[in-house]
């Protein structure tokens, strides 16, 4: 895998996420806004194509970027989405041999699946922080795991819809990534 291409596209995905958030957010801004996660779409593309270790490192980096991005909107800690992305990357590596990897619809469906894995891990870690006092952090006011899962699932559905055109563009850039050729069966 070409790490320079990864770095450039991770930065562009992070920047595009920040720039496009006000434009494509759905919902009432005073209550909750639903935003697609471009970094998750990038992780799914990498997870379907790259070697397992590259997927793991990409998941951690993209998850940390997601954590940093979410710090601007909701207080919390750095790490839950990084571990969630790592769990999603592991699921992608385990499932990818069963899938047609070069389809934008596969990317869209697996974005929803990987997003649910990441959401479950991140919400569990936030709930643990909320309920276990010895971690040394102040609990987040108004946090509800059920509400977080509900809103997160709607955001993952939205991300899956955005993954169709984004997956098409990523598949067109596949030659730049330098993924090793898979053997045929």
Helices and strands as residue ranges (DSSP letters): H 3-24, H 38-49, H 52-71, H 80-95, G 96-98, H 104-131, G 133-135, H 145-172, H 174-177
